[in-house]
Amino acid sequence: MTIAGEFQPGLSVADEIARIDDLVQQAGSFPVKDAESLVEFMAVEQQFTGNSNQYYSVANSLLNQVIESKQGIPITIALVYLAVVERLDNGMTARGISFPGHFLLRVELDGREQLIDPFGGRLVERSECYEILSGLYGQEVEPNERFFNNADSPQILRRVLENLKVIHSQSGDANVVLTCLDYQLMLFPEDDELLQQQQNLLDHLRENEGDHYSESPRLH
């Protein structure tokens, strides 16, 4: 929610946290007790779903707007799921998965692991995840266990910022792209790729004042 506040001056983060707490209370009353009931509550009862029609809207990357519209991209919908599970305190745990191009969730309860595709609002098997990835890249993808690595908080924040960076680079808003890079470098100050991106953009702006900066990877 902090990122949403940085890009929306005047946003009350405390009010938005209260909205999440209200959602958690509803989840407890539902009740959400395992991965199946979590998906039923979030995707069916609350109708959180992927925003396929306006996939590249800035709103999809701002958590308060995702909670308001109940639509977003994989990682922001996953963050709502994570917030609910973390606050329920019912023995169930959830971790984000940095699956390429399509953020996923790993839910564990009593030693049992299940995977959730928050964007699609469904439980998935690993084979289905590879099918999603093959569809994104237009060719069959070789299985790789590292695709299912957990994402810690800095990695998740970096990925959210990356999506915002992509959106604003497409619109040519170099100042916001630089802001995203600044925040990413706060998280990963020695990351050579981020440092090079920052330097390239600064050089480009100095040499071509008024030009637009753009790139077009997919949000995840």
PLY file of the C-alpha trace (Angstrom):
ply
format ascii 1.0
element vertex 220
property float x
property float y
property float z
element edge 219
property int vertex1
property int vertex2
end_header
0.00 0.00 0.00
2.99 2.28 0.57
3.75 2.27 -3.16
0.15 3.25 -3.94
0.53 6.16 -1.51
3.73 7.35 -3.17
2.02 7.57 -6.55
-1.25 9.05 -5.25
-0.59 12.10 -3.08
-3.18 12.45 -0.33
-4.08 8.77 -0.20
-4.75 7.65 3.37
-2.78 4.44 3.79
-4.43 3.92 7.20
-7.90 4.00 5.62
-6.83 1.49 2.99
-5.38 -0.83 5.63
-8.74 -0.62 7.41
-10.42 -1.80 4.19
-8.13 -4.81 4.12
-8.93 -5.53 7.77
-12.64 -5.45 6.91
-12.03 -7.93 4.10
-10.17 -10.17 6.55
-13.11 -10.09 8.96
-15.41 -11.18 6.14
-12.96 -13.95 5.23
-12.98 -15.19 8.81
-16.77 -15.30 8.85
-17.00 -17.01 5.46
-15.01 -18.98 6.72
-11.70 -19.21 4.85
-9.92 -22.26 6.27
-7.88 -23.68 3.36
-6.79 -22.95 -0.22
-10.09 -24.06 -1.72
-12.20 -21.81 0.51
-9.70 -18.95 0.01
-10.25 -19.08 -3.75
-14.00 -19.43 -3.30
-14.09 -16.38 -1.02
-11.79 -14.17 -3.08
-12.77 -15.13 -6.64
-16.44 -16.08 -6.22
-17.78 -14.36 -3.09
-15.73 -11.15 -3.44
-15.26 -11.41 -7.23
-11.59 -10.42 -7.38
-10.47 -11.15 -10.93
-7.85 -10.35 -13.53
-8.45 -7.21 -15.56
-7.90 -8.63 -19.04
-9.74 -5.80 -20.81
-7.53 -3.02 -19.42
-4.45 -4.98 -18.54
-2.04 -2.04 -18.88
-4.05 0.43 -16.81
-2.06 2.11 -14.04
-4.93 1.32 -11.66
-4.11 -2.39 -11.91
-0.75 -1.76 -10.21
-2.07 0.42 -7.36
-3.30 -1.73 -4.50
-6.01 0.63 -3.23
-7.57 0.79 -6.68
-7.36 -2.98 -7.04
-9.25 -3.37 -3.76
-11.83 -0.82 -4.93
-12.41 -2.27 -8.40
-11.62 -5.90 -7.46
-9.60 -6.13 -10.67
-5.88 -6.10 -11.29
-2.87 -7.89 -12.68
-1.49 -11.15 -11.22
0.83 -9.65 -8.63
-1.56 -7.04 -7.20
-4.45 -9.48 -6.85
-1.97 -11.88 -5.23
-1.05 -9.17 -2.72
-4.68 -8.94 -1.62
-4.78 -12.72 -1.16
-1.53 -12.56 0.82
-2.84 -9.79 3.08
-5.94 -11.82 3.87
-4.05 -15.03 4.68
-1.43 -13.25 6.81
-4.10 -11.62 8.98
-6.36 -14.67 9.37
-3.91 -16.47 11.67
-5.60 -19.84 11.18
-2.54 -22.00 10.54
-2.55 -21.40 6.80
0.44 -19.68 5.23
0.86 -18.09 1.81
3.91 -17.01 -0.17
4.23 -15.25 -3.46
5.88 -17.15 -6.31
7.99 -15.29 -8.86
6.71 -17.36 -11.74
7.83 -15.79 -15.06
5.24 -13.45 -16.53
2.45 -14.56 -14.21
2.72 -14.14 -10.43
1.33 -17.05 -8.39
0.68 -18.00 -4.76
1.80 -21.00 -2.74
-0.57 -21.88 0.10
0.45 -24.39 2.75
-1.66 -25.99 5.46
-0.83 -29.05 7.55
2.13 -29.85 5.30
0.08 -29.73 2.09
1.09 -27.33 -0.68
-1.38 -25.91 -3.20
-0.86 -23.33 -5.92
-3.25 -20.49 -6.75
-3.49 -18.38 -9.87
-5.07 -15.20 -8.40
-5.52 -13.62 -11.85
-7.60 -16.57 -13.01
-9.17 -17.12 -9.59
-8.41 -20.84 -9.43
-6.24 -23.55 -8.00
-3.61 -24.79 -10.46
-1.21 -27.68 -10.84
2.40 -27.12 -11.87
1.68 -28.54 -15.31
-0.99 -25.88 -15.81
1.49 -23.18 -14.82
3.80 -24.29 -17.60
0.85 -24.14 -19.99
0.23 -20.53 -18.94
3.89 -19.72 -19.58
3.91 -21.48 -22.94
0.86 -19.42 -23.93
2.65 -16.19 -23.00
5.76 -17.04 -25.01
4.05 -18.85 -27.87
6.16 -21.98 -27.51
6.57 -24.93 -25.19
8.58 -24.14 -22.06
10.88 -26.67 -20.40
9.99 -27.36 -16.73
12.27 -25.60 -14.27
11.93 -25.77 -10.48
13.37 -22.29 -10.02
10.24 -20.87 -11.66
8.48 -21.74 -8.39
10.88 -19.96 -6.04
9.27 -17.92 -3.27
9.38 -14.15 -3.64
10.31 -12.17 -0.52
9.00 -8.67 0.19
11.80 -6.75 -1.60
11.39 -8.93 -4.69
7.62 -8.38 -4.70
8.05 -4.61 -4.34
10.60 -4.62 -7.14
8.16 -6.45 -9.40
5.29 -4.05 -8.61
7.60 -1.11 -9.35
8.74 -2.81 -12.55
5.14 -2.96 -13.75
4.62 0.73 -12.97
7.88 1.48 -14.74
6.71 -0.36 -17.85
3.35 1.42 -17.94
4.87 4.88 -17.59
7.66 4.18 -20.05
4.99 3.32 -22.62
3.33 6.69 -22.03
6.68 8.46 -22.21
6.63 9.72 -18.60
10.36 9.57 -17.92
10.08 11.28 -14.52
7.89 8.51 -13.14
10.15 5.88 -14.70
13.09 7.46 -12.88
11.10 7.50 -9.65
10.39 3.77 -10.02
14.07 3.13 -10.67
15.01 5.16 -7.59
12.75 3.03 -5.40
14.03 -0.18 -6.97
17.59 0.90 -6.27
16.67 1.61 -2.64
15.76 -2.06 -2.44
18.66 -3.33 -4.55
21.35 -0.61 -4.48
24.03 -2.71 -6.14
21.93 -4.19 -8.92
23.92 -3.65 -12.12
20.89 -3.94 -14.40
18.94 -1.26 -12.53
21.97 1.03 -12.34
22.50 0.66 -16.09
18.82 1.38 -16.81
19.01 4.52 -14.72
22.18 5.70 -16.42
20.83 4.94 -19.90
17.65 6.87 -19.23
19.49 9.86 -17.77
21.86 9.91 -20.75
18.95 9.66 -23.17
17.10 12.54 -21.52
20.19 14.74 -21.54
20.87 14.06 -25.21
17.29 14.08 -26.47
15.34 16.48 -24.31
11.61 16.11 -25.01
11.86 12.64 -26.53
9.79 9.77 -25.15
11.27 6.76 -23.45
9.51 3.46 -24.11
9.69 -0.29 -23.73
6.98 -2.93 -23.96
7.40 -6.01 -21.74
4.38 -7.72 -20.24
3.09 -6.94 -16.77
3.02 -9.75 -14.24
0 1
1 2
2 3
3 4
4 5
5 6
6 7
7 8
8 9
9 10
10 11
11 12
12 13
13 14
14 15
15 16
16 17
17 18
18 19
19 20
20 21
21 22
22 23
23 24
24 25
25 26
26 27
27 28
28 29
29 30
30 31
31 32
32 33
33 34
34 35
35 36
36 37
37 38
38 39
39 40
40 41
41 42
42 43
43 44
44 45
45 46
46 47
47 48
48 49
49 50
50 51
51 52
52 53
53 54
54 55
55 56
56 57
57 58
58 59
59 60
60 61
61 62
62 63
63 64
64 65
65 66
66 67
67 68
68 69
69 70
70 71
71 72
72 73
73 74
74 75
75 76
76 77
77 78
78 79
79 80
80 81
81 82
82 83
83 84
84 85
85 86
86 87
87 88
88 89
89 90
90 91
91 92
92 93
93 94
94 95
95 96
96 97
97 98
98 99
99 100
100 101
101 102
102 103
103 104
104 105
105 106
106 107
107 108
108 109
109 110
110 111
111 112
112 113
113 114
114 115
115 116
116 117
117 118
118 119
119 120
120 121
121 122
122 123
123 124
124 125
125 126
126 127
127 128
128 129
129 130
130 131
131 132
132 133
133 134
134 135
135 136
136 137
137 138
138 139
139 140
140 141
141 142
142 143
143 144
144 145
145 146
146 147
147 148
148 149
149 150
150 151
151 152
152 153
153 154
154 155
155 156
156 157
157 158
158 159
159 160
160 161
161 162
162 163
163 164
164 165
165 166
166 167
167 168
168 169
169 170
170 171
171 172
172 173
173 174
174 175
175 176
176 177
177 178
178 179
179 180
180 181
181 182
182 183
183 184
184 185
185 186
186 187
187 188
188 189
189 190
190 191
191 192
192 193
193 194
194 195
195 196
196 197
197 198
198 199
199 200
200 201
201 202
202 203
203 204
204 205
205 206
206 207
207 208
208 209
209 210
210 211
211 212
212 213
213 214
214 215
215 216
216 217
217 218
218 219
